[in-house]
Amino acid sequence: MNTLALSRRILFLCNDPGVIEAQLAGGDLSLAEAGTLRDDISTDEMTPQTTGTMYDERLGGIVLIAFKVGERHPIKKDSIKNGGYSVVVGGTRYGKGSSREHSPLAHLYAGIKLIVAESFERIFRQNCDNLGIFTSCDYGLIERIRSGDPISIEELVRDRDALAADLLRNGGLLRYGKNRGFLSAAAGCATTATASGPKTLVEKILERHAVDGAQPLKSGEGGFIRSDWRFSHEYYTGMISHLIHNNFGRPAPLHDKDTILLFEDHLTYAHRSPVHLANNLLPGVRGLSEEHEKFGQEYGIRNHGYLPGFEGSEAICHAMMVERYALPGQVVVGTDSHTPHSGALGCLAFGVGSTDMACSMVSGVVRLTVPESLRIELSGIPPAGVSAKDVVLHLLALPEIKAGRGLGKVFEFVGTAVDNFSTDERTTLTNMVAELGGFTGIVVPDQETRRFLHERRGIDFEIAPWMTSDPGAHYAFTIKVDCSTLSPMVAAPGDPGNGMPLSSLKERPKLDIAYGGSCTAGKREDFDQYHEVLAWAAKNKLRVPEGLELYLQYGTLAVRDYCIERGYLDAFDKVGAEMLMPGCGACAGGGPGASSRADQITVSAINRNFPLRSGPGKVWLASPATVAASAIAGELVSFSELRQRYGA
């Protein structure tokens, strides 16, 4: 019987920083003695954005250094690696956040072979599978490990789908691929549905992207499908290149390289990032870009890169995918958790880690475990001042979402509110499925989709009859929201799920920074919202108060051009906003808008506010309109409250 070699050292990530420090000092605890476990441990806490310049053994020394309990960070550099741990134990939704493979890789290099948690985020667990790290939701293993009992590999994979189990038996995805030869199986795909009965749009897309000769995958099964588009950005391309060349030689046999795209968008303003400057990270940042650009040049892959002068880029990857590439019915995969952004067009778009992308670039296929679908019925017309961002913050605060019932599932958005949302607003819904814990988000394509593709891309796209979800299709459950009852929302610092109606917040925090931008909030219609508020402020002779900084960052060059054509820049200038060229910037902790001190408070239109993600300060999430209004007021307010305050 093959067993997993484990030491008896187990680190419990609990809600008491003193207990964690006692463990790291040599203490040995039972599960009961550890107390309540921390839920929602994010990848930003495992490996902060600033560690993204590493993709080797150095990661083992920094795993979980941003892990936060209350106001403390009890885990120090090298403490887990030097502690002899082989098992880490957490609560619900372990690995929340980014698709970065750095996080599970840091566990691996720190000596962790098994992670036990009540539940896992989909991308994090898939990345663990790909690296050969075992994960389990069985807390009953803990005392057996402490007693030195052997834990068999077959026991650990018993509840996993057949593919995940095989990957773990083989030591990860790359070893599995070489042993099983699946990389040669990517020639062509099925073009017609083969299963009977009513189906969701995602199920139909999966059938049409099945590898030739393969049976349609069913919910819960693991397998491979053909991808139409694959993309990576500079944080991950170096790691991908390293994996490809180590396993497949150089030059590697990339599959259909014309459908591979590269983007430099995350670190284009790192030279103005306090954290990157203070920690001398710029040489590493430049090294990432050099590896990224070298890979693109070596294989002739399109790279949407830096603008002249190395400040800003052509576009954030997700925005560019919608503006130029993705189409209804396609499969889009990217090395970023917000890849579901493109689902607003009616395609199946999801994020993957570096190992998955390396295999996909060589094979043309991508691994997935087929998810169930949720039906998110958004009825009613949102009141004036309520946007898609407010709807998402409301969804994030729902008990069933906070409890993780949406983990790994497709969020299919339907209803009158969705029908009346523009494509830009729909992308906010699908983009933030990453925060909702889902596999992806999707909107069935309709006349609004056709309008968008014609207006933005000059495409007269005909929606095929199959591009819809059938009546009677199966959904795991349905969430219903009457959007006509909603009001502007905010999410308190620490987690996007800390949502509340702004009107319920009695004490309004004073602000140091306001940031509008990112893939979630750097689109044309987001800038319409910024402008509506700031043009009103300029007309009423109001400006950003002294001591507060307001940054507005375009998502793409096309958004910049749109703002120029619409005459928006005059109002932005009059109120004192600083305009930034396209890039992820503060959202990824890599540019103006990120805090530099722990006492700073930010209101931001980005998608997540995990500890240390956007600097050491505290980040409140809000809609573009609320960010702009709060920047003028100097504290959290909605646009309607701002107008009332100044009698207009």
Protein Blocks (a to p, Z undefined) as FASTA:
>chain_A
ZZddddfbdcdddfbfklmmmmmnopacdfklnopadehiafklmmgfklmmpccfklmm
mgoklpcehjbcfbcghklmmnopabdcddehehiajfbfklmmmmmmnopabdcdfbdc
fklmmmmmmnopacdfbfklmmmmmnopacdfklmmmmpcfklmmmmmnopaklmmmmno
mmmmmgocdfbdfbecjddfklmmmmmmccehiacddehiacddddfbdcddfklmmmmm
mmmmmmnopadddehkllcccddfklmmmmmgfklmmnopmmmmmmmmmmmmmmmmmnop
acddddehiiacfbdfklmmmmmmmcghiacdddbfklmmmmmnopacddddfklmmmmm
mnopacdddddddddddehjddehiafklmmmmmmmpmklmnopmgoiacddedjklmmp
cfklmmmmmmmmmmnopabdcddddfklmmmmmmmnopacdddfklccdehiacfbdcdd
dfklpccddddehiaklgccfklmmbacddfbdcdedjklmcfklmmmmmmmmmmmmmno
pacdehiacddddfbfklmmmmmmnommmmmmmnopacddedeklmnopaghiafbfkbc
cddfbfbdcehknojbdcddddfklmmmmmmnopacdfklmmmmnoZZ
